[in-house]
Amino acid sequence: MEPEHIRASDADRDRVIERLREAVAEGRLTPEEHEERLDTLYRAKTVGELAAVTRDLPAERGTGPFPTQGMEVSSDEARRMAAQGEGRENIVAVFGGAERKGRWLVEARTNVSVLCGGVELDLREAVLSQREVTIQCAVVLGGLEITVPHGVRVVNNTSGILGGCSLHGTDEVTDPNHPVIRLTGTCMLGGIEVKAKKPKRRKKKDR
């Protein structure tokens, strides 16, 4: 299915509403035009119909799909990956392990559940479905290791019970246009470690 034919979600509408509000503040739309476009927005059923509401406005900076820093991926490829997304993903490791690495789509909400196991998430070549994504963590007697490229901001909103989350420099990124990974949830008798690394060097193929 083409991205513009996908049914619009509440989050899609909220983003367009915010863009229209900004356009009024910038003087690009009059209050009357704003009301007319809101009426059109609430009648829209697909992403394509929503896009038409802001087609003559400058694109909002930092919207997704958003390749993480250092990833060599075309915007067309990123859009195709995002179009295949479902909005959320569940990653579970119970008395075992799980990992995501290479080129993969990070959904707007990723739920990570760990019980007596470990999960590794490598986002250095990933595509974020939007500029800010949330990773909901439930780590019990286990560990979650997240690797991000330099330039990605990680915001820690987790709660620790005889455990915790450690960030290695990623919370120092303050540029609002950079991707944001927001961590929420609980870590009990376990640990969450986030570190920034350079993207892996791709080996040149022998000619």
C-alpha positions as CSV (number, residue, x, y, z in Angstrom):
1,M,0.0,0.0,0.0
2,E,1.3,3.5,-0.9
3,P,2.0,5.6,2.2
4,E,-0.6,8.3,1.2
5,H,-3.4,5.7,1.3
6,I,-2.7,4.6,4.8
7,R,-5.5,5.4,7.3
8,A,-4.6,8.5,9.4
9,S,-4.1,8.0,13.2
10,D,-4.8,10.4,16.0
11,A,-1.1,11.0,16.3
12,D,-1.0,12.0,12.6
13,R,-3.8,14.5,13.1
14,D,-2.1,15.9,16.2
15,R,1.0,16.6,14.2
16,V,-0.9,18.4,11.5
17,I,-2.9,20.4,14.1
18,E,0.4,21.6,15.7
19,R,1.8,22.6,12.2
20,L,-1.3,24.6,11.5
21,R,-1.0,26.3,14.9
22,E,2.6,27.2,14.1
23,A,1.5,28.5,10.7
24,V,-0.9,30.9,12.3
25,A,1.7,32.1,14.7
26,E,4.1,32.7,11.8
27,G,1.5,34.7,9.9
28,R,1.3,32.2,7.1
29,L,-2.4,31.5,7.8
30,T,-5.2,33.8,8.9
31,P,-7.5,32.6,11.7
32,E,-10.3,32.0,9.2
33,E,-8.0,29.9,7.0
34,H,-6.9,28.0,10.1
35,E,-10.6,27.1,11.0
36,E,-11.2,26.0,7.4
37,R,-8.2,23.7,7.4
38,L,-9.2,22.2,10.7
39,D,-12.6,21.3,9.3
40,T,-10.8,19.6,6.4
41,L,-8.4,17.9,8.8
42,Y,-11.2,16.3,10.8
43,R,-12.8,15.0,7.7
44,A,-9.6,13.5,6.4
45,K,-9.4,9.7,6.5
46,T,-5.9,9.0,5.0
47,V,-2.4,10.2,5.4
48,G,-2.5,11.6,1.9
49,E,-5.6,13.7,2.7
50,L,-3.9,15.1,5.8
51,A,-0.8,16.0,3.8
52,A,-3.0,18.1,1.4
53,V,-3.9,20.3,4.4
54,T,-0.3,21.6,4.8
55,R,0.9,21.1,1.2
56,D,1.5,24.8,0.7
57,L,3.3,25.2,4.0
58,P,7.0,24.7,4.7
59,A,7.8,21.2,5.9
60,E,8.1,21.0,9.7
61,R,11.8,20.4,10.6
62,G,12.6,17.1,12.2
63,T,9.6,15.1,11.2
64,G,9.9,11.5,10.3
65,P,10.7,9.0,9.0
66,F,14.1,10.0,10.3
67,P,17.3,8.2,9.5
68,T,19.6,8.2,12.5
69,Q,22.8,10.2,12.2
70,G,25.4,8.5,10.0
71,M,23.0,6.1,8.3
72,E,23.3,6.0,4.5
73,V,19.7,5.7,3.4
74,S,17.6,7.6,0.9
75,S,14.5,9.4,2.1
76,D,12.4,7.2,-0.3
77,E,13.7,4.1,1.3
78,A,13.0,5.5,4.8
79,R,9.4,6.3,3.8
80,R,9.0,2.8,2.4
81,M,10.2,1.3,5.7
82,A,8.0,3.6,7.7
83,A,5.0,2.7,5.6
84,Q,5.4,-0.9,6.6
85,G,5.4,0.0,10.3
86,E,2.6,-0.8,12.7
87,G,3.2,2.0,15.2
88,R,4.6,-0.3,17.9
89,E,6.7,-3.4,18.4
90,N,7.2,-5.8,21.3
91,I,10.6,-7.2,22.0
92,V,10.7,-9.9,24.7
93,A,13.5,-11.8,26.3
94,V,12.6,-14.3,29.1
95,F,15.5,-16.5,30.3
96,G,17.1,-15.7,27.0
97,G,18.2,-12.9,24.7
98,A,17.0,-10.7,21.8
99,E,18.6,-8.2,19.6
100,R,17.9,-5.7,16.8
101,K,20.7,-4.4,14.7
102,G,21.6,-3.3,11.1
103,R,18.9,-1.5,9.1
104,W,15.6,-1.8,10.9
105,L,12.6,0.4,11.7
106,V,12.2,1.8,15.2
107,E,8.5,2.1,15.7
108,A,7.0,5.2,17.5
109,R,6.6,3.0,20.5
110,T,8.8,0.0,21.2
111,N,8.0,-2.2,24.3
112,V,11.0,-4.0,25.7
113,S,10.3,-6.7,28.3
114,V,13.3,-8.5,29.9
115,L,13.1,-11.2,32.6
116,C,16.3,-13.0,33.6
117,G,17.7,-12.2,30.1
118,G,19.2,-9.6,28.0
119,V,18.2,-7.3,25.0
120,E,20.6,-5.4,22.7
121,L,19.3,-2.6,20.5
122,D,21.7,-1.1,18.0
123,L,20.3,2.0,16.4
124,R,23.3,3.1,14.5
125,E,21.9,2.1,11.1
126,A,18.2,2.2,12.1
127,V,15.4,4.4,10.8
128,L,13.2,6.1,13.3
129,S,9.5,6.2,12.3
130,Q,9.4,9.7,13.6
131,R,11.8,12.3,15.1
132,E,11.0,11.3,18.7
133,V,10.3,7.6,19.6
134,T,9.6,6.0,22.9
135,I,11.1,2.8,24.3
136,Q,9.0,1.5,27.1
137,C,11.1,-0.7,29.3
138,A,10.3,-3.4,31.8
139,V,13.6,-4.9,32.9
140,V,13.6,-7.4,35.8
141,L,16.7,-9.4,36.8
142,G,18.2,-8.6,33.4
143,G,19.8,-6.0,31.2
144,L,19.0,-3.8,28.2
145,E,21.9,-2.4,26.1
146,I,21.1,0.4,23.6
147,T,23.7,1.7,21.2
148,V,23.0,5.0,19.3
149,P,25.1,7.0,16.9
150,H,26.5,10.3,18.0
151,G,24.1,13.2,17.7
152,V,21.0,11.3,19.0
153,R,19.6,12.5,22.2
154,V,18.4,10.0,24.8
155,V,16.0,11.2,27.6
156,N,15.7,8.9,30.6
157,N,12.3,8.8,32.3
158,T,12.7,5.3,33.7
159,S,12.3,4.4,37.4
160,G,14.9,2.2,39.1
161,I,14.2,-0.3,41.9
162,L,17.6,-1.7,43.1
163,G,18.6,-1.1,39.5
164,G,18.9,1.8,37.1
165,C,19.8,3.4,33.8
166,S,23.1,4.8,32.8
167,L,23.6,7.2,29.9
168,H,27.1,7.9,28.5
169,G,27.0,11.4,27.0
170,T,23.7,11.0,25.0
171,D,21.8,13.3,27.3
172,E,24.1,16.2,26.5
173,V,22.7,16.5,23.0
174,T,20.4,19.5,23.0
175,D,19.7,20.4,19.4
176,P,15.9,20.2,18.9
177,N,16.3,19.0,15.3
178,H,18.2,15.9,16.3
179,P,16.4,12.6,16.9
180,V,15.2,11.8,20.4
181,I,14.9,8.4,22.1
182,R,12.7,8.6,25.2
183,L,13.1,5.8,27.7
184,T,10.2,5.1,30.1
185,G,9.2,2.3,32.4
186,T,10.9,0.4,35.2
187,C,14.2,-1.3,35.9
188,M,14.2,-3.7,38.9
189,L,17.2,-5.6,40.0
190,G,18.7,-5.0,36.5
191,G,20.3,-2.4,34.4
192,I,19.8,-0.3,31.3
193,E,22.9,1.0,29.6
194,V,22.9,3.5,26.7
195,K,26.1,4.5,24.8
196,A,26.9,6.4,21.7
197,K,29.3,4.9,19.1
198,K,30.3,5.7,15.6
199,P,28.5,3.8,12.8
200,K,30.2,0.6,11.8
201,R,32.5,0.9,8.8
202,R,31.2,-1.0,5.9
203,K,33.7,-3.4,4.4
204,K,34.5,-2.8,0.7
205,K,33.5,-5.6,-1.5
206,D,36.4,-7.2,-3.4
207,R,36.3,-6.4,-7.1
